[in-house]
Amino acid sequence: MVDKRTLASFPGSFKKLFGYLMDETKDLKVLFHDFEDEAGGFELVAARFCYNKKSLDCISFWTWSELLVALKECQALLSASDSSLILEKILDCVVTRLASLVVASPCTCSSENTRISWWFEDLLVLKIDLIDKVIRMSISRNIDHATISKFLLCYQRSRFLTATPTEKCKIMEVMINLLSLLDRSSFSCKLLFGIFRVVSSLKISSHHKSILENLIGSQLDRATIDFLLVPSSRRKAYVYDVNLVLRLVKAFYIEGRCFLLDSRLRKVASLVDSYLVEVAADSHLSPSKFAALVLVLPDDARVSHDRLFQAIDIYLEVHGGLCEAKKMKICSALNYAKLSTDALKHLARNPKFPSRIAIQVFINQQSKLENLFEDKTHLVDTFSSSVFAEESIDEKVSSDQVLVYAKRINLPNKAEHLDVQLQGMQCTITELEKYCGIMQTQIGNIPRTRLSSLGNNARFLPKLCS
């Protein structure tokens, strides 16, 4: 029972209800239906604001324990949609204590982690709506974002022990919203994938799933191949969730379009290539999905295309019945200029690839040979004019033979001649590279003052194969 004069001192509804009864002498009994008075919530508020006549400003002088008690009682009395001046004042004081470097933690442990997270356990009892308010105010007060992300993870693990499926969905949706407000560097990619695994078994909204995928995409360069090997849903025949990876890569571009470094792009390309090698052996993976994975990155994302070639080779081995058009679509991502010599040799002799691919490889090799020979010839001319007084007849004939060989190569009409021609070009390329290396070494070892004195005594390099 509460004194009627105390109730009348409250502004608003109480005053309207009981103001006209102030002159009556009889006792007034007030019944509150559905009022949960666990731990004396009403008495606490009445004592603070009525009996002791304290104003809201006095809340800032309450102890940490008193603030926690008041916060718990407020969440028991007020719904999430209520906007209470008392609640806002208490929240303000709580966050102020958290943000203050002057107020020491209640615990006596000197551990850095403990001193940072001393308040975690105190707030775990709060409902998710109130946590949302606390964290948003904490972010506005510039409380360390890494600490906030750790608390959110701690809160999720603790509350999930007794939460219903509906409550779990609510917790994860609020958690995802709050993480999106934090600096990307304040939480790890591992944490995000852990959250993704949790929400995969829950029915959270597609909007929140999209937010989470964008967060993961923004840190995709920090991920490892194990993170990406997410099983596909039961409705899909293929083993891994390829659509997820496609969305994450696109999110990576969207999130980092203004400050995307080449180093980050290279890491994502390496990650995607590793993923391609893993999924290429899946017999249920359609050509369109595999082609989408192959083409999701631009050409300049990769320094080398050897791993990409390896993945395509595996896929064509498993999917032997593909038509030429589908094979060409998959192979269109290959840049032959970024393939190693061994990969080119393997590709030219590989019957799984379209016949047009072998011809393109041959043309590419021919172009490489001509460009390389032009570079070496220019180097030979420069080196000979400055170091040697004259060139032996045999060496000149040998160089002319290589040039004639390179110029006279024509595209053979039959595919079986490609291998023979390719071997000849590989021999020439190898010899030219060796020739260039020896010349560069000799140039560095010969003093410039002695170059003109060598004359006919200079020792020439081995002949090139023809």
Solvent accessible surface area in square Angstrom, and as a share of the most:
residue,aa,sasa,rsa
1,M,171,0.77
2,V,29,0.17
3,D,78,0.40
4,K,25,0.11
5,R,146,0.53
6,T,16,0.10
7,L,0,0.00
8,A,13,0.10
9,S,75,0.48
10,F,38,0.16
11,P,114,0.72
12,G,43,0.41
13,S,79,0.51
14,F,45,0.19
15,K,122,0.52
16,K,167,0.71
17,L,103,0.51
18,F,20,0.08
19,G,31,0.30
20,Y,161,0.61
21,L,29,0.14
22,M,47,0.21
23,D,134,0.70
24,E,69,0.31
25,T,137,0.80
26,K,142,0.60
27,D,130,0.67
28,L,43,0.22
29,K,138,0.58
30,V,33,0.19
31,L,126,0.63
32,F,81,0.34
33,H,156,0.70
34,D,151,0.78
35,F,69,0.29
36,E,104,0.47
37,D,60,0.31
38,E,117,0.53
39,A,91,0.70
40,G,24,0.23
41,G,0,0.00
42,F,31,0.13
43,E,101,0.45
44,L,41,0.21
45,V,28,0.16
46,A,3,0.02
47,A,37,0.29
48,R,36,0.13
49,F,39,0.16
50,C,17,0.10
51,Y,125,0.48
52,N,91,0.47
53,K,173,0.73
54,K,79,0.33
55,S,65,0.42
56,L,43,0.22
57,D,100,0.52
58,C,40,0.24
59,I,0,0.00
60,S,51,0.33
61,F,169,0.71
62,W,14,0.05
63,T,78,0.45
64,W,32,0.11
65,S,74,0.48
66,E,61,0.27
67,L,0,0.00
68,L,18,0.09
69,V,62,0.36
70,A,4,0.03
71,L,0,0.00
72,K,80,0.34
73,E,12,0.05
74,C,8,0.05
75,Q,33,0.15
76,A,42,0.33
77,L,59,0.30
78,L,53,0.27
79,S,65,0.42
80,A,58,0.45
81,S,104,0.67
82,D,54,0.28
83,S,107,0.69
84,S,23,0.15
85,L,125,0.62
86,I,47,0.24
87,L,6,0.03
88,E,69,0.31
89,K,53,0.22
90,I,1,0.01
91,L,1,0.00
92,D,44,0.23
93,C,8,0.05
94,V,0,0.00
95,V,0,0.00
96,T,62,0.36
97,R,45,0.16
98,L,25,0.12
99,A,40,0.31
100,S,35,0.23
101,L,179,0.89
102,V,140,0.81
103,V,69,0.40
104,A,84,0.65
105,S,26,0.16
106,P,87,0.55
107,C,48,0.29
108,T,139,0.81
109,C,63,0.38
110,S,97,0.63
111,S,47,0.30
112,E,95,0.42
113,N,108,0.56
114,T,47,0.28
115,R,114,0.42
116,I,69,0.35
117,S,36,0.23
118,W,46,0.16
119,W,13,0.05
120,F,22,0.09
121,E,133,0.60
122,D,43,0.22
123,L,0,0.00
124,L,28,0.14
125,V,72,0.42
126,L,1,0.01
127,K,109,0.46
128,I,18,0.09
129,D,52,0.27
130,L,10,0.05
131,I,0,0.00
132,D,32,0.17
133,K,58,0.25
134,V,0,0.00
135,I,1,0.00
136,R,107,0.39
137,M,41,0.18
138,S,3,0.02
139,I,30,0.15
140,S,82,0.53
141,R,89,0.32
142,N,131,0.67
143,I,19,0.10
144,D,84,0.44
145,H,36,0.16
146,A,35,0.27
147,T,10,0.06
148,I,0,0.00
149,S,3,0.02
150,K,119,0.50
151,F,0,0.00
152,L,4,0.02
153,L,41,0.20
154,C,46,0.27
155,Y,3,0.01
156,Q,14,0.06
157,R,154,0.56
158,S,39,0.25
159,R,73,0.27
160,F,36,0.15
161,L,151,0.75
162,T,126,0.73
163,A,17,0.13
164,T,68,0.39
165,P,100,0.63
166,T,106,0.62
167,E,87,0.39
168,K,52,0.22
169,C,23,0.13
170,K,88,0.37
171,I,8,0.04
172,M,0,0.00
173,E,36,0.16
174,V,14,0.08
175,M,4,0.02
176,I,0,0.00
177,N,43,0.22
178,L,0,0.00
179,L,0,0.00
180,S,37,0.24
181,L,82,0.41
182,L,5,0.02
183,D,83,0.43
184,R,81,0.29
185,S,89,0.58
186,S,16,0.11
187,F,9,0.04
188,S,55,0.35
189,C,5,0.03
190,K,137,0.58
191,L,25,0.13
192,L,0,0.00
193,F,2,0.01
194,G,22,0.21
195,I,3,0.01
196,F,23,0.10
197,R,141,0.52
198,V,45,0.26
199,V,2,0.01
200,S,74,0.47
201,S,96,0.62
202,L,26,0.13
203,K,193,0.82
204,I,10,0.05
205,S,46,0.29
206,S,91,0.59
207,H,118,0.53
208,H,23,0.10
209,K,83,0.35
210,S,55,0.35
211,I,34,0.17
212,L,1,0.00
213,E,19,0.09
214,N,60,0.31
215,L,3,0.01
216,I,1,0.00
217,G,0,0.00
218,S,13,0.09
219,Q,2,0.01
220,L,1,0.00
221,D,24,0.12
222,R,125,0.46
223,A,13,0.10
224,T,68,0.39
225,I,45,0.23
226,D,106,0.55
227,F,39,0.16
228,L,1,0.01
229,L,43,0.21
230,V,25,0.14
231,P,99,0.62
232,S,20,0.13
233,S,51,0.33
234,R,246,0.90
235,R,216,0.79
236,K,96,0.41
237,A,74,0.58
238,Y,21,0.08
239,V,80,0.46
240,Y,55,0.21
241,D,31,0.16
242,V,1,0.01
243,N,36,0.18
244,L,1,0.00
245,V,1,0.00
246,L,18,0.09
247,R,107,0.39
248,L,0,0.00
249,V,1,0.00
250,K,117,0.50
251,A,5,0.04
252,F,1,0.01
253,Y,60,0.23
254,I,103,0.52
255,E,56,0.25
256,G,2,0.02
257,R,165,0.60
258,C,115,0.69
259,F,135,0.56
260,L,47,0.24
261,L,113,0.56
262,D,96,0.50
263,S,65,0.42
264,R,45,0.16
265,L,17,0.08
266,R,87,0.32
267,K,118,0.50
268,V,0,0.00
269,A,3,0.02
270,S,69,0.45
271,L,15,0.08
272,V,1,0.00
273,D,8,0.04
274,S,27,0.18
275,Y,0,0.00
276,L,0,0.00
277,V,28,0.16
278,E,87,0.39
279,V,3,0.02
280,A,0,0.00
281,A,61,0.47
282,D,18,0.09
283,S,73,0.47
284,H,118,0.53
285,L,2,0.01
286,S,41,0.27
287,P,30,0.19
288,S,79,0.51
289,K,60,0.25
290,F,0,0.00
291,A,6,0.04
292,A,39,0.30
293,L,0,0.00
294,V,1,0.00
295,L,70,0.35
296,V,26,0.15
297,L,10,0.05
298,P,57,0.36
299,D,67,0.35
300,D,89,0.46
301,A,0,0.00
302,R,10,0.04
303,V,108,0.62
304,S,56,0.36
305,H,1,0.00
306,D,46,0.24
307,R,101,0.37
308,L,0,0.00
309,F,10,0.04
310,Q,76,0.34
311,A,0,0.00
312,I,0,0.00
313,D,22,0.11
314,I,52,0.26
315,Y,0,0.00
316,L,3,0.01
317,E,111,0.50
318,V,60,0.35
319,H,24,0.11
320,G,58,0.56
321,G,81,0.78
322,L,29,0.15
323,C,68,0.41
324,E,84,0.38
325,A,72,0.56
326,K,98,0.42
327,K,24,0.10
328,M,39,0.17
329,K,113,0.48
330,I,1,0.01
331,C,2,0.01
332,S,72,0.46
333,A,19,0.15
334,L,13,0.06
335,N,44,0.22
336,Y,29,0.11
337,A,66,0.51
338,K,54,0.23
339,L,7,0.03
340,S,50,0.32
341,T,67,0.39
342,D,107,0.56
343,A,10,0.08
344,L,1,0.00
345,K,61,0.26
346,H,89,0.40
347,L,1,0.00
348,A,20,0.16
349,R,119,0.43
350,N,12,0.06
351,P,124,0.78
352,K,48,0.20
353,F,11,0.04
354,P,2,0.01
355,S,78,0.50
356,R,128,0.47
357,I,2,0.01
358,A,18,0.14
359,I,66,0.34
360,Q,70,0.31
361,V,0,0.00
362,F,4,0.02
363,I,89,0.45
364,N,34,0.17
365,Q,3,0.01
366,Q,35,0.16
367,S,50,0.32
368,K,68,0.29
369,L,1,0.00
370,E,59,0.26
371,N,85,0.43
372,L,35,0.17
373,F,13,0.06
374,E,103,0.46
375,D,91,0.47
376,K,25,0.11
377,T,49,0.29
378,H,132,0.59
379,L,42,0.21
380,V,20,0.12
381,D,84,0.43
382,T,73,0.42
383,F,6,0.03
384,S,27,0.18
385,S,94,0.61
386,S,46,0.30
387,V,6,0.04
388,F,23,0.09
389,A,78,0.60
390,E,106,0.48
391,E,59,0.27
392,S,46,0.30
393,I,129,0.66
394,D,87,0.45
395,E,25,0.11
396,K,113,0.48
397,V,71,0.41
398,S,7,0.05
399,S,33,0.22
400,D,70,0.36
401,Q,90,0.40
402,V,1,0.00
403,L,66,0.33
404,V,80,0.46
405,Y,29,0.11
406,A,2,0.01
407,K,132,0.56
408,R,156,0.57
409,I,10,0.05
410,N,116,0.60
411,L,83,0.41
412,P,27,0.17
413,N,154,0.79
414,K,118,0.50
415,A,73,0.57
416,E,112,0.50
417,H,88,0.39
418,L,13,0.06
419,D,48,0.25
420,V,104,0.60
421,Q,56,0.25
422,L,3,0.02
423,Q,95,0.42
424,G,24,0.23
425,M,0,0.00
426,Q,21,0.09
427,C,58,0.35
428,T,2,0.01
429,I,21,0.11
430,T,79,0.46
431,E,34,0.15
432,L,3,0.01
433,E,96,0.43
434,K,109,0.46
435,Y,32,0.12
436,C,16,0.09
437,G,33,0.32
438,I,56,0.29
439,M,2,0.01
440,Q,101,0.45
441,T,81,0.47
442,Q,57,0.25
443,I,63,0.32
444,G,66,0.64
445,N,111,0.57
446,I,40,0.20
447,P,67,0.42
448,R,169,0.62
449,T,125,0.73
450,R,142,0.52
451,L,12,0.06
452,S,106,0.69
453,S,82,0.53
454,L,42,0.21
455,G,19,0.18
456,N,106,0.54
457,N,138,0.71
458,A,16,0.12
459,R,211,0.77
460,F,61,0.26
461,L,20,0.10
462,P,83,0.52
463,K,118,0.50
464,L,21,0.10
465,C,40,0.24
466,S,96,0.62
